[in-house]
Amino acid sequence: MRRTLTAVCLSLGLTACGGTEDTTEAQDRQVEQAAKPPPLLPYCWDIDKTSCSPVGATQNCQDGIWSDYVCTCRSYTWDCDEVR
């Protein structure tokens, strides 16, 4: 656990962290957030043809197996080429 906290601290550029006296509450929150797994990407078919903004924005999505699909905001609507 301590090794994981040290790695998270270093990735955030923090010199002191992980329960030492000289950490701040903000640093503690950063460590907690970084240690959480990233949220799951939405399924492509759930966002396809839904509203979006700004035009030209992109959104990663998944098909349940792969997670490297990208939807593009065109005419304020998500266009997910992977959805057939």
N, CA and C of each residue as an Amber inpcrd file, in Angstrom:
protein
   252
   0.8310000  -1.2000000   0.0000000   0.0000000   0.0000000   0.0000000
   0.8730000   1.2600000   0.0000000   1.8940000   1.2660000   0.8240000
   2.7760000   2.4340000   0.9080000   3.4900000   2.6690000  -0.4230000
   3.8890000   1.5730000  -1.0920000   4.5690000   1.6950000  -2.3780000
   3.6210000   2.3150000  -3.4110000   2.3370000   1.9060000  -3.3810000
   1.3550000   2.4640000  -4.3060000   1.1620000   3.9510000  -4.0490000
   1.0330000   4.3410000  -2.7850000   0.8780000   5.7570000  -2.4600000
   2.0900000   6.5600000  -2.9020000   3.2740000   6.0060000  -2.7210000
   4.4820000   6.7030000  -3.1460000   4.4790000   6.9010000  -4.6540000
   4.0740000   5.8680000  -5.4120000   4.0170000   5.9890000  -6.8720000
   2.9980000   7.0380000  -7.2910000   1.8430000   7.0530000  -6.6450000
   0.8150000   8.0500000  -6.9560000   1.3360000   9.4420000  -6.6420000
   1.9880000   9.5910000  -5.5120000   2.5370000  10.8940000  -5.1200000
   3.5570000  11.3810000  -6.1410000   4.4490000  10.5010000  -6.5430000
   5.4630000  10.8890000  -7.5120000   4.8410000  11.2520000  -8.8470000
   3.7970000  10.5210000  -9.2650000   3.1550000  10.8340000 -10.5410000
   2.4600000  12.1850000 -10.5030000   2.0560000  12.6150000  -9.3050000
   1.4240000  13.9250000  -9.1510000   2.4580000  15.0280000  -8.9140000
   3.7190000  14.6500000  -8.7760000   4.7650000  15.6360000  -8.5280000
   4.8010000  16.1160000  -7.0900000   4.2680000  15.3040000  -6.1700000
   4.2670000  15.6840000  -4.7670000   5.5190000  15.1130000  -4.1050000
   6.1950000  15.9390000  -3.3190000   7.4040000  15.4670000  -2.6600000
   7.0900000  14.8140000  -1.3250000   6.0080000  15.2030000  -0.6930000
   5.6380000  14.6150000   0.5920000   4.1700000  14.2280000   0.5310000
   3.8970000  12.9920000   0.8970000   2.5010000  12.5690000   0.9040000
   2.3750000  11.1980000   1.5100000   1.1300000  10.7370000   1.6130000
   0.8940000   9.3900000   2.1110000   0.8600000   9.2950000   3.6200000
   0.2510000  10.2930000   4.2730000   0.0810000  10.1990000   5.7040000
   1.1870000  10.8450000   6.5210000   2.1200000  11.5240000   5.8990000
   3.1430000  12.2020000   6.6800000   2.5740000  13.4990000   7.2200000
   3.2320000  14.0530000   8.2060000   2.7310000  15.2440000   8.8770000
   2.6800000  16.4690000   7.9720000   3.5720000  16.5360000   6.9870000
   3.6730000  17.7540000   6.1920000   2.8040000  17.7350000   4.9330000
   1.8700000  16.8080000   4.8260000   0.9580000  16.8360000   3.6840000
  -0.1960000  17.7830000   3.9730000  -0.7670000  18.3050000   2.9040000
  -1.9150000  19.1770000   3.0620000  -3.1700000  18.4030000   2.6970000
  -4.3060000  18.9570000   3.0610000  -5.5700000  18.3160000   2.7080000
  -5.7290000  18.2460000   1.1930000  -5.2800000  19.2760000   0.4830000
  -5.3690000  19.2750000  -0.9790000  -4.5370000  18.1450000  -1.5720000
  -3.3340000  17.9280000  -1.0330000  -2.4970000  16.8310000  -1.5100000
  -3.1630000  15.4870000  -1.2130000  -3.7540000  15.3610000  -0.0350000
  -4.4480000  14.1270000   0.3180000  -5.5970000  13.8490000  -0.6490000
  -6.3470000  14.8870000  -1.0290000  -7.4450000  14.7180000  -1.9900000
  -6.9100000  14.3130000  -3.3560000  -5.7800000  14.9220000  -3.7750000
  -5.1740000  14.5620000  -5.0530000  -4.7870000  13.0890000  -5.0740000
  -4.2110000  12.6210000  -3.9930000  -3.7840000  11.2250000  -3.9090000
  -5.0040000  10.3110000  -3.9630000  -6.0570000  10.6550000  -3.2330000
  -7.2630000   9.8330000  -3.2390000  -7.8670000   9.7580000  -4.6380000
  -7.9390000  10.8900000  -5.3330000  -8.5040000  10.9130000  -6.6810000
  -7.6500000  10.1070000  -7.6530000  -6.3220000  10.2460000  -7.5700000
  -5.4330000   9.5550000  -8.4930000  -5.4250000   8.0530000  -8.2470000
  -5.6810000   7.6350000  -7.0230000  -5.6670000   6.2140000  -6.7000000
  -6.9380000   5.5070000  -7.1590000  -8.0030000   6.2490000  -7.4470000
  -9.2560000   5.6470000  -7.9030000  -9.1080000   5.2000000  -9.3550000
  -9.7520000   4.0880000  -9.7080000  -9.7100000   3.6750000 -11.1150000
 -10.4820000   4.6700000 -11.9700000 -10.0750000   4.8380000 -13.2300000
 -10.7900000   5.7810000 -14.0890000 -12.2100000   5.2980000 -14.3390000
 -13.1410000   6.2170000 -14.5740000 -14.5260000   5.7980000 -14.8320000
 -14.5990000   5.0170000 -16.1390000 -15.5670000   4.1160000 -16.2180000
 -15.7600000   3.3430000 -17.4390000 -16.2270000   4.2540000 -18.5650000
 -15.7570000   3.9800000 -19.7590000 -16.1970000   4.7500000 -20.9210000
 -17.6310000   4.3740000 -21.2510000 -18.4000000   5.3120000 -21.8070000
 -19.7740000   4.9830000 -22.1910000 -19.7810000   4.0450000 -23.4000000
 -20.8610000   3.2970000 -23.5490000 -21.0120000   2.4710000 -24.7420000
 -21.3040000   3.3910000 -25.9270000 -20.6860000   3.0870000 -27.0640000
 -20.8250000   3.9350000 -28.2500000 -22.2890000   4.1160000 -28.6330000
 -23.0660000   3.0470000 -28.5960000 -24.4600000   3.1360000 -29.0390000
 -25.3230000   3.9330000 -28.0710000 -24.8570000   4.1320000 -26.8210000
 -25.6180000   4.9480000 -25.8700000 -25.4870000   6.4360000 -26.1520000
 -24.3650000   6.8480000 -26.7330000 -24.1970000   8.2820000 -26.9900000
 -24.3960000   8.6450000 -28.4540000 -24.3950000   7.6580000 -29.3480000
 -24.5880000   7.9270000 -30.7750000 -25.9190000   8.6340000 -30.9960000
 -25.9000000   9.7070000 -31.7730000 -27.0800000  10.4980000 -32.1380000
 -27.6720000  11.2830000 -30.9690000 -26.9250000  11.4430000 -29.8650000
 -27.3940000  12.2970000 -28.7730000 -26.7530000  13.6750000 -28.9280000
 -27.2750000  14.6540000 -28.2240000 -26.7850000  16.0210000 -28.3920000
 -25.3990000  16.1960000 -27.7770000 -24.6450000  17.1400000 -28.3470000
 -23.2960000  17.4220000 -27.8710000 -22.9340000  18.8650000 -28.1870000
 -21.8560000  19.3080000 -27.5770000 -21.3350000  20.6450000 -27.8170000
 -19.9270000  20.6730000 -27.2590000 -19.0340000  21.3680000 -27.8530000
 -19.0760000  22.1230000 -29.0990000 -18.8540000  21.2000000 -30.2970000
 -19.2280000  21.6870000 -31.4560000 -18.9960000  20.9360000 -32.6830000
 -17.4900000  20.7210000 -32.8330000 -17.1050000  19.5010000 -33.1770000
 -15.6990000  19.1510000 -33.3040000 -15.1340000  18.4380000 -32.0860000
 -15.8870000  18.4300000 -30.9850000 -15.4250000  17.7350000 -29.7840000
 -15.3890000  16.2300000 -30.0470000 -14.5930000  15.5260000 -29.2790000
 -14.5280000  14.0710000 -29.4040000 -14.8020000  13.4300000 -28.0510000
 -15.2570000  12.1820000 -28.1010000 -15.5680000  11.4240000 -26.8950000
 -15.1550000   9.9800000 -27.1220000 -14.3190000   9.4450000 -26.2560000
 -13.9770000   8.0310000 -26.3440000 -15.1780000   7.2020000 -25.9130000
 -15.3160000   6.0300000 -26.5010000 -16.3990000   5.1310000 -26.1320000
 -15.9340000   3.6930000 -26.3210000 -16.7590000   2.7520000 -25.9160000
 -16.4090000   1.3420000 -26.0080000 -17.5800000   0.5350000 -26.5630000
 -17.2650000  -0.6800000 -26.9970000 -18.3110000  -1.5830000 -27.4620000
 -18.4520000  -2.7750000 -26.5260000 -17.8800000  -2.6660000 -25.3440000
 -17.9310000  -3.7490000 -24.3830000 -16.6820000  -4.6120000 -24.4240000
 -15.9210000  -4.5280000 -25.4910000 -14.6830000  -5.2970000 -25.6280000
 -13.5230000  -4.3440000 -25.8460000 -13.6240000  -3.5140000 -26.8630000
 -12.5790000  -2.5520000 -27.1960000 -12.9430000  -1.2030000 -26.5980000
 -11.9470000  -0.3910000 -26.3100000 -12.2180000   0.9260000 -25.7310000
 -11.5260000   2.0350000 -26.4960000 -11.1630000   1.7740000 -27.7410000
 -10.4140000   2.7840000 -28.4800000 -11.2320000   3.4270000 -29.5970000
 -12.5440000   3.4530000 -29.4530000 -13.3970000   4.1100000 -30.4240000
 -13.5230000   5.5880000 -30.0740000 -13.8130000   6.4070000 -31.0680000
 -13.9730000   7.8380000 -30.8420000 -15.2320000   8.3100000 -31.5580000
 -16.0840000   9.0450000 -30.8460000 -17.2460000   9.6970000 -31.4430000
 -16.8710000  11.1650000 -31.6530000 -17.4290000  11.7690000 -32.6950000
 -17.1540000  13.1670000 -33.0110000 -18.4560000  13.9490000 -32.9910000
 -18.4090000  15.1380000 -32.4270000 -19.5870000  15.9990000 -32.3860000
 -19.7170000  16.7060000 -33.7320000 -20.7430000  16.3330000 -34.4690000
 -21.0190000  16.9440000 -35.7770000 -22.4500000  17.4710000 -35.7550000
 -22.6160000  18.7200000 -36.1090000 -23.9440000  19.3600000 -36.1200000
 -24.6600000  19.1780000 -34.7860000 -23.8900000  19.3130000 -33.6850000
 -24.3970000  19.2090000 -32.3180000 -25.0030000  17.8480000 -31.9970000
 -24.5490000  16.8070000 -32.7060000 -24.9940000  15.4400000 -32.4650000
 -23.7760000  14.5250000 -32.5050000 -23.6510000  13.6110000 -31.5350000
 -22.5390000  12.6690000 -31.5450000 -22.6720000  11.7270000 -32.7210000
 -21.5970000  11.5870000 -33.4690000 -21.5170000  10.6710000 -34.6050000
 -20.4840000   9.6090000 -34.2520000 -20.9610000   8.4080000 -33.9850000
 -20.0860000   7.2990000 -33.6000000 -20.0410000   6.3150000 -34.7630000
 -18.9550000   6.3740000 -35.5180000 -18.8280000   5.5420000 -36.7100000
 -18.8920000   4.0540000 -36.4100000 -18.5560000   3.6370000 -35.1870000
 -18.5360000   2.2190000 -34.8500000 -19.9400000   1.6430000 -34.7520000
 -20.9440000   2.5040000 -34.5130000 -22.3240000   2.0260000 -34.3720000
 -22.8910000   1.8300000 -35.7630000 -23.3320000   0.6290000 -36.0440000
 -23.8890000   0.3100000 -37.3570000 -25.3590000   0.0320000 -37.2620000
